[in-house]
Amino acid sequence: MAGKLTSGLSALPGVASAFAATQAAWRFYANDRVTLPALAGPLWAAARQALDDARPAWALVVHDQSALKYPRHTSKADQTALSSDADRGYELTCALLVDGSTGEPLAPLELRLRAEGAVYSTRAPAPAPQACWLDELLPSMRAAAALGLPTPLVHVIDREADSVGHYRDWAAAGHTFLVRADAEPAAHFEGARLPLAAVAARLAARGALAFCREVEYHGRPARQEVAEAVVVLDRPAWRHRRRGDREVNERVPGPPLPLRLVVSRVHPAGGPPAQWLLLTNAPADVPAAEVALWYYWRWRVESFFKLLKAAGQQLEAWQQETAAALARRLLVASMACAVVWRLARHPAPAAAAARRLLVRLSGRQLKRGAEFTAPALLAGLWALLAALAVMEQYSPEELRAMRELILPGWDTG
């Protein structure tokens, strides 16, 4: 754990000084012999165990990116340009495994950190620094398949992955995917060539949208409706390539690709409806309502980034001076997230009692009706480990004597 004002790793109470513990961690994170694939091994094992325990019909692999900003950390000389030359930092890419039946996050399957001139990745070999994120999705899919997980995977990606050329590549390689599509591109539907938004409008006009569940949308109760149709994408793909010092757009024809179009429409109370157009090659026996729910659970990766950056780990306050060291520490922090996720989904009464204890130790205030949150579990876990470390060094009598010295007259009765 690291707070905003923490200069480095927070050390547990121990025989060694906090400075010694921090220096040991600093040397570990800076050790080039500690490889990211080796550090990712426990995460892969946790993912496999979680799927063995839950046995969902499908598991989701949610792909996304997040920018890491260190504007005041001038010692981080390997920061790279992000949105512009003036906007510098690191680019974090994640492939997060999510239970397809419950939406619970399980573990990151892949993490990458792009810096100036290098990419530090749990996937070996790491991508080239100039590699396009979209082009790297297929190698990430292959790497996830190579883990041999006991559950079929569906790769969930937001609208920036709406690319017919990549759809063809993923389908040809045998991967199942779900992508939010743009409204304008055209597809063949019922003998006509129509923009996807027009296909959705036709489905709505004929009453095909059916209620599937109550949801929450921007904090307000809402009703979700879904409809689906088979569309065929036969347009050529456009690929952007750099040749020397100039960019070239290449028109790449490809075979017609039939996909399921799932229209998800949400009607919030007192507000206008919102609509998502989803393209997938998931089998027809997966209901459209389940496909829409899979996309809804894409936000789990956003929660993971928040957990790392703001709600517990304070990633953008870390003092490591290189992306390589940051990436190693990131893997350790991700293991902590996987631990609390496991506790969060554990059904045993003892696990419920452990969650209550960690929330109590965290000192966090929760919303009415909430049993716990992942940030509260993380904070409570750190407090528990600190308390256990103290109990290993001092007897109960010594602790009571210290309590009396510090707080004379204290009465626990």
Summary of the structure (lengths in Angstrom):
residues: 413
radius of gyration: 24.4
end to end distance: 32.8
largest distance: 85.5
contacts: 1246
relative contact order: 0.13
helix: 39%
strand: 28%
